[in-house]
Amino acid sequence: MIHASFFELIRISAALACGCLLVCVCHGDDGHPSATLSALKADRILILGNSITLHGIWPEGGWKIYCGMAASAPEKDYVHLLVAGLDDRTGGHLHLSPTDPAKAPSIDGANVVNIADILERQYPTYTNARLQWQIDYKPDIVVLQFGENMDRAAFKPDAFRTALRALMNGLRDASNPHIFVTSMLLGDGGPIDPIKREICAEDPSHRVFVDLSAFPQDPKNFASAEPFYTGVITGHPGDHGMSVIADGLLKAMVAVGDGQGTPATDAGAGGK
């Protein structure tokens, strides 16, 4: 005869086992279950770029929103479109925190940062101390989009190579994220894109050069083809162009997650 205490012991053991299972579930930002894009962990994202990624309000120029220039609304810039696409596929809730202008010049707490005056124009003197908070954030996915503001006439390839390698190695040492580096979006890649490819190739399992070099060849990609802005703003990607950038990045990320990516090569849409 089996005593009631035996069944009670089974019930308690089962409850403890269930409790352990609940405790062992991993969680990402905001307490949500950990998100993955197939094999690609997708709980935290870091996006570093120039005005295409994030531009402060500039009322005298006709720019009245705070997002990537020149989307017609924040939710239509490539940053928000990319994150929405990732969340749709993972069921996750990636957190976006653009630089807070009220805290300038501090960029602590931000995972969407305009680095035009941090690295892009200042690469000869760049050190990771300038982006220490972002490195310590330990992202799973990193997007690097910059180069358009670099002075070609005064370009120093060795200094740029050193700066980009330092940033990528710092990210690697902190959390070993998957890093997606876009080609130049405005104009040709000149001497800049080959160095981006080179540094990506130094760690091919975690770095992808996303070739969007066909982007500037299509007039529909620019705000000049849309009715929202005038002046210099129209030389930036419009809503259509932002969707092209987001789609190219998302395609590269899906390929990496599925184990089908081609690191440091033409992983994105729109490549030549």
N, C-alpha and C positions, 0 to 999 in steps of 0.2 A: 504494500500500500504506500502511495506517495503522499507525504504530508503536505498540508497547505503551505507550510513554511518554504517548501521547495519551490512552489509556484511563485511565492512572494519574492524569493531570491532571484528567480528568472526575470520577474517583472522589473525588479530594481536594476538588475544587470542590463536589461534592455534599455531602460531609461538612461542609465549612465552612458551606454554606448551611443545612443542618439544624441545625448548632450555633448559627447566628445566630437561627434560628427559635426554638430552645429558650431562648436568652438573652433574646429579646424578649418572651416570654410574661410578662404582668403578674402579680404576686402580691399577695395581700392579707395580712391578719394571719396569723401562724403559718405563713407560707410557702406557703399553699394558693393555687391559681390564683384570679385576681380573679373575684369573683362579681357578677352583675348580675341584676336583676329587670326583664327587657326592657331599657328604656333607663335604668333606675335603678341606679346603682352601689351595691353593697351589701357592701363589705368591712369598713367600720367603722360602728358604731352608738353613739350617745350617748343615754342616757335620763335625763332630769332630771324629778323629780317630788316628791311628798310621801309620806306613809306608804302610800298605795296602790301606789306604785312600790317603796318600800323602807322597812322599819321594823326598827330594832334589837331584839334580844331583850329582852323585858319579862316576866320570870317572875312577878312579883307580880300582873300583870294577866292571866296565863294565855297569854302570847304567847312561845313557846319556840323559834321558828325565825327565820331572818334572810332575809326576802324581802318581797314586797308584801303588806300586810295587806288582807284576811284569807284568803289562800289556805291550804289545808290542808297544802301542801308547796311548797317553792320552785319545783319544776317546773310547778306549777299556777297561779303568778301570771302576770299578763299579760305581764310582761317576758320570762319564759322561753317562754311560749306563742307570743308574737310572733316571737321569734328562731327558735324551732323551725319556725314556719311559713315564715319567710323562707328558712331553710337548706333546707327541703324543696323550695322552688321554685327556688332558685338553685344548689343543690349546694354551697353555700359552708359556711363554718364561722365564723360571727360569734362574736367573743370577748366574754364578759361578765365584768366585774370590778367587783363592788359595792364601795362604800366599805369599807375595812378598819377596824373599830372599834379595833384595836390601835394604829392610826396617828393616831387622832383627836387634835386637830381637823383634821389634814391630810386632804385628799381627793385628793391627787395620786395618779395611777395608777388612778383609778376612772372607769369609764364608765357606771355606774349610781349615781346620787347623789340622796339626799334633800335637796332645796333649801328645805325649809320655813323653816329659820333662816338661809338664805343669800340667798334672794330673796323667797320667798312672803310671809313676815311682815316681811321687812326691805327691801322694795322701795324705800322712800323714800331709803335710803342706798346702794342697790346700785351696785356698779361691776363691770366684767368681771374685775378683778383677783381676785375671789373664785372665779371659775371659769376662771382662766387656763389651768390644765393641760388642762381639758376642751376648751377652745377650741383650744388648740395640738395636741390629739390629732387634729384635722382629720378629724372623722367625715364619712361620706357621707350618713348618715341620722340625724336627731335627732328624738326624741320629747320634747315638753314637756307635762307633766301636773301642773297645780297650780291653786290658787285656792280650794280648799275651806277652807283655814285663814286666809284673809284676813278681817280685821275689817270687816264691811260698814258698821258705824256710823261708823268712822273712815277709811273708804276715801278715798284720794286719787287720783282718776283720772289727773290729769296726771303725777303721780310714777310711777304704775304704767305708764302709756304710755311714759314715758321709760326706765324700767328694762327693760321688755320689748323695746323697740326697740333699746336698747344691746346686749342679749344677742344678739338675732337679727342685728344688723348685725355684731357681733364674729364670730359664727359664719360669716356670709357672707364677711367679709374674709379669714378664715383658710382656709376650704376650700369655701365656697359649697355647703353640703349642702342636701338636701331636708329641710325641717323640717315636722313634723306636730304640730299643737297641738290637744289635746283640749278639748272643752267641759267645763264643770263636771260632775262625776260624782255628787256628793252635793249635792242641792238644785238650785235654779235658777241660771242664769248671771248673773242680776242685772245689775249694771253692768260685770262683769268680762269676760264673753264677747264683748260688742260691741267691746271694745278689742282682744281677741285677734284677732277677725276683721279689724279695721282694720289692725293691724300685719301680719297675713298678706297683706292686699291690697296692701301697699306693694311686695311682691316676689312677684307671683303665680306666676311660673314655678318658684319654689323653696319656697313656703310654702303649707301647706294647713291650714285649720281643719277639724278632724274633729268633726262634730256628733254627739255621743252624748247629746243632751239628753233623750232618752226613757229613758235608763238608770235614773234614780231612781224612775221610775213603775212599775217592775216589781219586786215584792217578792222574786222569785226571784233577783235579782241580788245580794242581800245575804247576809252570813254568818248573819244571823238565821234564814234559811230552811234552814240546814244544821246538822248536829249537832256541829260541832267546837269552837265557842267560846261564851262567855257575856260579858255585860257590854258595855262600850263597843266592844269589838272587833267585835261583830256588826253595828255600823253601817257597817262597811266591806264592799267587795265580797267575796263568797265565791267558791268555785271556778267556779260558773256565771257570776257577774258578771265575773270575770277573763277568762273565755273570750269574753264579749261584747265587752269592751274590746279584747282582742287581735284578734278578728275584725274589729272596726270599723277599727282601725289598719291591719291587713293589707289589707283591702279598699281603703282609701284609697291605700296604697302600690302595690298592683297596678294600680289605675286610673292613677296617675301614671306608672308604668313603661310602661304600654300607651298612654300619651298620651291617656287618656280622663278624667283627673281634672278636677274642677271646683274650681280653687284658691279658697281663702278662702270656700268655701261648704259645703254639707252633703255632704262627701266620704265620711263614714263611715256605718256601719250604725247604726240606732237613732235617727236624727234625726227630729224632728217633721215 
